[in-house]
Amino acid sequence: MALSLAFSPCPNDTFVFHALAHGLVPGAPPVEVTYADVDVTNTAAEQGTFDLVKVSYAALPWLLDDYELLPCGGALGRGCGPLVLTRQDGPRDLNGARVAVPGDRTTAYLLFRLWAEGQRPAAIEVVPFHEIMPAVAAGRYDAGLVIHEARFTYPRHGLTALVDLGEWWEGDTGLPIPLGAILAKRDTVDPAAATEWVRASVRQAWADPAASRDYVLAHAQEMEQAVVDQHIALYVNEFTEDLGAEGRKAIDALLGRAASAGLVPQISSSRATAWSS
């Protein structure tokens, strides 16, 4: 029986999952793929919709009763943080500002809330991430929180970065940012087997990058090959193959700090061992 697999149409996800999605991983079951923005997959995972699913690390506290974190396949790294963008003549802080964000349980928004402590935006609205830059440029929002390839293309919209939340996080903690995680549904998917399937898919993508090129471009919001290549190089890295000790420490830091600030529920110690052991 096919497993349901959901991830975004962004280049890093389609690159990573090309082999698994196309039946090229020996021993892996067939999969039925759903492509959706991370705000959609976060909500779907809370409802237990998919067997394997890409979600925000920020959503983990609500999901670990039903899902187990896999130590590979996700997005975690340095120099890849979300940006808060404004127009050239826009505000220098967010007090009284209308802000567009890509999801209320995204890592980007969690970092934003940690950084913006003490500032008081007038309104926060969830907007599909590919619509955020045009909306800010058109003046419908005073600022926008952007992710993915937007960090390469925002100057084309006449926008400027108020803050790079990656630089802020790394400067404050010395750790990489845990952005997106791969989860396996408990009692449905063997997490050890799923780890091997996903890791094999990552390694195949690196071994033959050309094999996935048409697939990646077919789903990319930004069709320029140079931007797609930058996106993959930034978000698919050593942490994609294995979280390692540093990746686990980054997850602890993000979710621990957020729980202390009252922004996410505290995760039970039994569930936290999924990445801290």
matplotlib code that plots the C-alpha trace (Angstrom):
import matplotlib.pyplot as plt

x = [0.0, 1.3, 2.3, 1.0, 3.9, 3.5, 6.1, 6.3, 6.9, 10.1, 13.4, 15.0, 12.1, 11.6, 15.3, 15.5, 12.4, 12.8, 14.1, 11.6, 8.7, 9.7, 10.2, 13.9, 14.8, 15.4, 13.1, 10.9, 7.2, 5.4, 4.3, 1.4, 2.7, 0.9, 2.5, 1.5, 2.9, 4.2, 1.3, -1.0, 1.2, 1.5, -2.3, -2.7, -0.2, -2.1, -5.1, -2.9, -3.5, -0.2, 2.1, 5.2, 5.1, 7.4, 6.5, 7.9, 10.1, 8.0, 5.0, 6.6, 5.2, 1.7, 2.6, 4.8, 2.0, 1.1, 4.4, 8.0, 10.8, 13.2, 16.8, 17.1, 15.4, 14.6, 16.0, 18.4, 21.4, 23.3, 22.8, 19.3, 17.1, 13.8, 13.8, 11.5, 11.1, 9.7, 9.6, 12.5, 10.5, 8.9, 9.0, 12.2, 10.4, 7.1, 5.1, 1.7, 2.7, 0.6, 2.7, 2.2, 3.6, 3.7, 2.0, 1.3, 3.1, 6.1, 9.6, 9.9, 7.0, 8.3, 11.7, 9.9, 8.0, 11.2, 13.0, 10.1, 9.5, 8.4, 7.3, 3.6, 2.4, -1.1, -2.0, -0.5, -2.0, -1.2, -0.5, 0.8, 4.5, 4.7, 2.2, 4.0, 6.6, 4.1, 1.7, 4.3, 5.6, 2.0, 1.5, -1.1, 1.3, 3.9, 6.2, 6.4, 8.1, 9.6, 11.3, 12.8, 14.1, 12.7, 16.0, 17.6, 14.9, 13.4, 15.5, 13.5, 10.4, 12.0, 12.1, 14.8, 15.6, 14.7, 16.3, 17.8, 16.4, 19.1, 21.8, 20.0, 19.5, 23.1, 24.6, 22.5, 23.0, 25.9, 23.6, 22.1, 18.3, 16.0, 13.5, 11.7, 11.4, 10.3, 7.8, 6.7, 3.2, 3.4, 1.9, 1.8, 5.4, 8.5, 10.7, 13.9, 12.9, 11.6, 14.9, 16.7, 14.3, 14.7, 18.4, 18.8, 16.8, 19.0, 22.1, 20.8, 19.9, 23.5, 25.0, 23.1, 21.7, 20.7, 18.2, 15.9, 16.3, 13.1, 11.1, 12.4, 11.8, 8.3, 7.3, 9.5, 7.8, 11.0, 11.9, 15.4, 17.9, 20.5, 18.0, 16.9, 20.6, 21.2, 18.2, 19.2, 22.8, 21.7, 18.9, 20.2, 23.3, 25.0, 22.0, 19.7, 21.5, 21.7, 20.8, 23.9, 24.6, 24.6, 21.3, 19.7, 21.1, 19.6, 16.1, 16.5, 17.5, 14.6, 11.8, 13.2, 13.4, 10.0, 8.4, 10.0, 8.5, 5.1, 4.9, 4.7, 3.8, 6.5, 7.5, 7.5, 11.0, 9.9, 9.1, 12.2, 14.4, 13.4, 16.2, 18.2, 19.4]
y = [0.0, 3.5, 5.9, 9.4, 12.0, 15.7, 18.4, 21.9, 22.5, 24.4, 23.4, 22.0, 19.6, 18.4, 17.9, 15.9, 13.8, 13.2, 9.7, 8.6, 10.2, 8.4, 4.9, 5.0, 4.1, 0.3, -1.2, 1.8, 1.6, 3.6, 7.0, 9.4, 12.9, 16.1, 19.4, 22.2, 25.2, 24.5, 26.3, 23.8, 20.8, 22.0, 22.0, 18.7, 17.0, 18.2, 16.3, 13.2, 13.5, 12.2, 9.2, 11.2, 15.0, 18.1, 20.6, 23.5, 22.8, 25.4, 23.1, 20.1, 20.7, 20.1, 17.1, 14.7, 12.7, 11.5, 11.8, 11.0, 13.3, 11.8, 12.8, 13.6, 15.2, 18.5, 22.0, 23.3, 25.5, 28.7, 31.8, 30.7, 32.6, 34.3, 38.0, 40.8, 43.1, 46.6, 49.1, 51.5, 54.2, 51.7, 51.6, 51.1, 49.1, 47.2, 49.3, 49.9, 48.0, 45.6, 42.5, 39.6, 36.2, 32.8, 30.8, 31.1, 27.9, 28.3, 28.6, 31.9, 33.3, 31.8, 33.5, 36.7, 36.7, 36.0, 38.8, 41.3, 41.0, 44.4, 45.7, 46.0, 45.4, 46.6, 43.4, 40.1, 38.3, 34.8, 35.1, 32.4, 33.1, 33.8, 36.6, 38.4, 40.4, 41.8, 42.7, 44.6, 46.3, 47.4, 48.9, 46.4, 45.6, 47.6, 44.6, 41.0, 37.9, 35.9, 32.5, 30.3, 31.9, 35.3, 36.0, 36.0, 37.9, 40.6, 43.5, 43.0, 44.1, 47.3, 45.9, 46.2, 43.8, 45.3, 42.2, 38.9, 36.6, 34.0, 36.5, 37.5, 33.9, 32.8, 35.8, 35.3, 31.5, 30.5, 27.7, 26.9, 27.5, 24.5, 25.4, 22.3, 18.8, 15.4, 13.5, 9.9, 8.9, 6.8, 3.2, 3.6, 4.1, 2.5, 5.5, 3.5, 2.4, 5.8, 7.3, 5.0, 5.8, 9.5, 9.4, 7.3, 9.8, 12.7, 10.8, 10.0, 13.7, 14.6, 11.8, 12.8, 16.4, 16.4, 13.6, 15.8, 19.0, 18.9, 17.8, 20.6, 23.3, 22.0, 22.8, 25.8, 29.2, 30.8, 29.3, 30.7, 27.9, 30.1, 30.9, 27.3, 26.2, 28.8, 27.7, 24.0, 24.7, 26.8, 24.5, 21.0, 20.5, 18.2, 18.6, 17.3, 14.0, 13.9, 16.3, 15.4, 16.8, 20.4, 20.1, 18.5, 21.3, 23.9, 22.3, 22.2, 25.9, 27.1, 25.1, 25.6, 29.3, 29.5, 27.4, 29.7, 32.7, 31.0, 30.8, 27.0, 24.2, 22.5, 19.2, 16.2, 14.7, 11.4, 13.1, 15.3, 12.3, 11.9, 14.4, 14.8, 11.3]
z = [0.0, -0.9, 1.9, 1.8, 1.7, 1.8, 1.3, -0.3, -4.0, -3.1, -4.8, -1.6, -1.0, -4.5, -4.9, -1.6, -2.3, -6.1, -5.8, -3.1, -5.0, -8.2, -6.8, -7.1, -3.5, -3.2, -0.6, -0.1, -0.6, -3.3, -2.1, -3.1, -3.0, -2.0, -2.6, -0.2, 1.6, 5.1, 6.8, 5.1, 6.1, 9.7, 10.0, 8.1, 10.4, 13.5, 11.9, 11.2, 7.5, 6.1, 6.8, 6.1, 6.2, 6.1, 8.8, 10.6, 13.7, 15.4, 15.1, 16.8, 20.3, 18.9, 16.8, 18.7, 20.2, 16.7, 14.8, 15.3, 14.1, 11.6, 11.8, 8.1, 5.1, 6.8, 6.4, 9.1, 8.5, 8.6, 6.5, 5.6, 8.0, 7.3, 6.5, 7.6, 4.6, 4.1, 1.3, 0.9, 2.7, 5.1, 9.0, 10.9, 13.6, 13.7, 16.2, 14.7, 11.5, 9.4, 8.9, 6.5, 7.7, 6.0, 8.8, 12.5, 13.4, 11.1, 12.4, 10.6, 12.7, 15.9, 15.3, 14.4, 17.7, 19.7, 17.9, 18.0, 21.7, 23.0, 19.6, 19.0, 15.4, 14.7, 12.8, 11.8, 8.8, 7.4, 3.6, 1.2, 1.1, -2.6, -2.3, 0.6, -1.4, -4.0, -1.2, 0.7, -2.5, -3.3, 0.2, 1.5, 4.3, 6.0, 6.4, 5.4, 6.8, 4.0, 3.6, 0.9, -2.4, -1.4, 0.2, -3.3, -5.1, -2.8, -4.3, -7.5, -5.7, -4.4, -0.9, 1.9, 4.8, 8.2, 9.8, 8.8, 11.5, 10.7, 11.5, 14.6, 15.8, 15.0, 16.6, 19.7, 20.1, 17.8, 16.5, 13.1, 12.5, 12.6, 9.9, 8.5, 9.9, 8.4, 10.6, 10.4, 11.7, 14.8, 14.6, 10.8, 9.6, 11.0, 11.7, 11.3, 7.9, 6.9, 8.0, 5.6, 2.7, 3.1, 3.7, 0.5, -1.4, -0.2, -1.2, -4.6, -5.1, -4.4, -6.5, -9.6, -9.3, -13.0, -12.5, -10.5, -12.5, -14.6, -11.6, -9.4, -12.1, -12.8, -9.2, -8.4, -7.7, -9.0, -12.4, -12.9, -12.8, -11.0, -8.2, -7.9, -7.6, -4.9, -3.0, -3.1, -2.1, 0.9, 2.3, 1.4, 3.5, 6.0, 8.4, 5.7, 5.8, 9.5, 12.3, 14.3, 17.8, 16.7, 14.9, 18.0, 20.2, 17.9, 18.2, 22.0, 22.0, 19.7, 21.4, 24.9, 24.5, 22.9, 25.7, 28.3, 26.6, 26.5, 22.7, 22.4, 24.8, 26.8, 25.2, 27.6, 28.2, 26.7, 23.4, 23.5, 23.4, 19.8, 18.9, 22.1, 22.4]

ax = plt.figure().add_subplot(projection="3d")
ax.plot(x, y, z, "-o")
ax.set_aspect("equal")
plt.show()
